[in-house]
Amino acid sequence: MFAAALLMSATLSFRPEAAKAAAKDAPPSVLATVNGVAIKRSAAMDRAWKQYGTAVLNQMADEILVAQAAGALQLKADPKEVDARIQRIQSQFPDAATFKQKLESSGTSLAELRRQIEDQVLRENLVAKVKNISVTDEEVKGYFDANKEKLSTQESVRLRSLTVAGEKEANDFMVALKAGADFAKLASQVSLDQAAKARGGDMGFVSKGMLQPELEKTIFALKPGELAGPIRLPNGFVIFKAEEFKSAKPAVFADIQGDLKQAMVADKLNKAWPGYIQELRDKAKFVTSKSK
C-alpha cells in the first residue's frame, strides 16, 4: 500500500500545463538508433519507471520521514563528523586529484558525497536517540576478549601488479622488469587492471587469507623488491612485485578500543534501522492528489 500510494500520487499530480511549459526546453525525443530503429526517450523513461520507480519513491519518502523526525527532535548532522568520514574515504586514495577523478568517473561530486554522508549521519543520530542505542566500555572489552584472535593483524605485503592479455607479452615485460624497468611507470602505461593502473600497479597492503592459497604461497615467499610471475589468472597474465612486508601483530585493546566501539554502535544502528523506519511509515499519512 505504501508504494502503491506513492505511485498513484506521482501519476495523478502530473499537470498538462507544466508539461507544455517544459516542452520548449525538452531534450531530443530519440536517444539513439540501432540499425535505423529508434530508441525513444519516452520508452526508456517508461521502462526505467517500471523497473525502478517504486524503489526510488520509497527511498525519497524515507528521506522525508527521517528529516521530519529529526527536525521534531532538533537533530542535525555534526559537520565535524561528516568531514571526518569524507577524510577517511579520501585517505584511501593516493591524493586529492585521484579522489576527485574517481568521484567524477562514478557520476557524482564531492557536494553530492557530502549530502549522502550528512543523510547517513543524521539517520544514525536519530535512531540512536529514539532507540537509546549506545555501547558501554564493558561491552567493548567483552567483545575484544572474545574475539582477540580475529582482531589481530595478519601478516601482509604491499603489492604492485601488472596485468596483460597474452603470455608472450607478459614474458617480455618480465624480462624488461628484471633488467631494471620501472614497475610503477610500466604498470601505469600498459596494465589492464584499471584500478591498479591508476596507482602505478599499487594494490596496497594485502593480508594473508585474502589471496588464493597457491598464489598466497608464492607471494609470501618473496622478499621485498622481488617479482613473481607471469601468473595466469582469470583476468589475464599477472606479474607481481612485493614492495614491503608487515609482520603479524596481536591486537592491543588500547589501540583499537575507539574503532571497535564505533563498529559495535554501527552494528546496533543497522539492526535497529529497518524496524524504526517501518514505524515511521506506519504512522505517516500519505495523501494522493486524487484524494484531495
N, C-alpha and C positions, 0 to 999 in steps of 0.2 A: 504493500500500500504506500509505503514511504516513497519508493522510486516512482511508482505509477502517478502519484500526486504531483511530483516534480515534473515528470514528463508532460503531463496534461497542462500544467501551469505554463511551461515554456511554450507549448504549442498554441495555447489559447491566447497568450499575451502578444503574439505576433500581430503587428499593426501594419496594414497595407500602406498607409501614408508614410510610415517610416521607411518602408522598402523603396517607395518611389523616390524619396529624398536621397537615399543612399545609392540609387541606380546610376546617378551621374558619375560617381567615383568607383563603380563596380569593377572588379578585376575581370580579365577575359573569361568568357563562359566555357571555353575549351582549354583544358590544361595541357593536353598533348594528343598526338595522333599516332596510332600504331598501324602501319601499312594502310594508311588512309582512313582508318576507323577512329573517330573522335572519342576521347575520354572527357566527358563534360564535368565541369566543376560541380554542378548540381547533383550528378550521380555520385561523385566522390564524396561530397558532403553528406548525402543521404546514407551512403554505406558507413561512413565514419560515425554518423549519429546512431545508426542501428547497432553498431558494434561497441561504441564507447560512450554513448550519450548518457546512459543510466549511471555508469560509474563516475563520470565527470560531474554530473549533477549531484550525486550523493556526496562526493568529495567537497564540492563547493558549499553544500548545505551544512556539512560537518564543520567547515571552517567558520561559517556564520554562527553556528551554535556555540563553538568554542569561544569565539570573540565576544559573544553576548554574555556567556557565563563568566568569562574572565573580567569583562567590563563591570558586571554586577559586583564582583569582589575586588574591583580596582587593582587587578593584577596586570603587570606588564612584563615583557621580556627584558631581562637585565642586559644592557648594551655591552657590558664588560664580558658577560658570559658568551654573548653572540660573537664578539671579537675573538675571544679565546678559541672558540670552536672553528672559526674561519682560519685562524692562525694554525691550528692543528692540522687542518686539511692542507693548507698551503705548504706546511713543513714537509709534506710527503713528496714535494716536487723540488727539483734542483734549484729553481729560482722563481721569482715572481713572474717573469715573462713566460716561462713554461706553464705555470699555473694558469695564467690568463689565456694562453693558447688552448689549453685543454678545456677550459670553460667554454670558450667560443666554439671549439670543434664539437662540443656536446650540445650546442644550440642554446646556451644560457649565458648569463653575465654575472659579474660579481654582485650587482644590485639584486638580481633575482635569487642568487645563492643566499645572500643576507636575508632576504624576505622569507625564504624557506626555513632558514635556521631560526629566525625570530618566531615563526609559527611553531616550530618544534619546541623551543624553549618555553614559550607561553603555554603550550599544551601540557608540558611536563609540570610546570609550576601549578597549573590549575588542578591537574589530577592529584598531585602531591598534597595540595592544600585540602581539597574536598575529601579525599580518601585518607587523609592524615598519614601519608606514607613517609617513612624515614627508616634509616638503618643505624643501629647503635654500634658503638665501638666493640661491644661484646659479640655482636653478631659477626662483625668483620673478622675478629680474631678467631672465632669459632670456625668460620669458613676457611680461613687461612690454615688452621691446624689440620683440618680435614682434607685439604687439597694441596698441601705443601709441595708434593712431588709434581703435580700438574702445573703449578705456578712457577716452578724452577725454569731458568733459561737454558734452553738446549744449545749444544754446540752448533755454531753457524758459520757460514762462509759468505763473503761478499763476492758475487759472481758477475762476470760480464759474459754476454753471449753474442754470437754472430750466426745468423741463420740464412742459408741459401737453399735453392731448389735442388741442385744437382750434386752428385758425389764428386765428380771431377772438379767442379768449381770450388767445392769445399776443400778438396785436397790442395788445390793451387793456393787458396788463401792460407791454408795451414802452413805451407812452405814459406809464404811471404811473412807470416807472423813469426815463425821460428827464425827467420832471417832478420827480424828486428822491426817489422812494420808496426805502426801504432794501432793497437787493437781498437781503442775508442774511436779513432778517426775512421778506420775502415768499417767498423760496425755502423757508424752514423751515415755512411755512404751507401752501403750495399745490403744491410741486413733486412730480411723480410719481416722480422718481428717489429712492427711499427712502434709498439710501446717501449721496447728496449732501445730501438734505433734512435729515438728522440733523446735518449740519455747516453748515447755512445755505447750502447750494449749493456749498460749498468742495470742489473736486476736487483740491486740492494742486497741485504743480508738474507740468506736462505737457511732456515734451521733444519736440523735433522728431523726426518719424518715428513718433510714437505715434498721430497722427490721420490720417484720410483726407486725401489730397492737397489736394482743394478746400477742405475745412474748415480744414486746417492753414494754407493760404494766407490765408484770411480772418482766422483768429485771430491769426497772427503779423504781420498788417498793422495790428493795433490798437495803441493807446497805452495806458499804464496808466490805468484808470478808464473806458475806452471800452467800449461794448456792441456786440454783433454778434447779428443775428437779427431776427425768429424764423427759425430754420433747420429745415427739415423733415428729421428723422432717423427711423430705424425705430421708435424708442420714443416719438415724438411731435414736437411743435414746441418747439425749444430756444432759449433766449436765453442768451448767454454774456457774461461780464464779465471783462476782463483786469485782474487786480489788480496784478501785479508781473512784471517780466521779469528773467531771468538770462542773461547772455551766455555763449557757448560758452567752455569753458576747457580748455586742453590738460592731459593727465594728467601729474601730477608724482609720480615714483616714491616719494619720501619720504612723500607724503600718503596713498598707497593701499597701501603695502607690506604693512602688517598685515592689512588686509581681503583683499588679493589672496592672501596666503599662506593665510589661513583658508579662502578659497574653493577653493584648489587642494587643500588637505588634504581638504576635504569631498568634492571630486570623486573623489579616490582612494579614500576610505572607501566612497562609494556604489558604486563599481565593484567593490570587494573584497567587499562585503556578501553578494551572492547566493551566491557560491561558498563563503564561510565558513559561512553558516547551513546550507547543504546539507551541509557536512562535519559539523556538529553533529547534523543529522538522521540522517545515515548511521550515526553512532556511537551514537546513542541507543537505548535499549532500551524498547520500548513493550509494555506488558502489559495485556491486556484482562481484564475481570472473569471472562470465561468460561475464560481460560487459567490462572487461579489454582487 
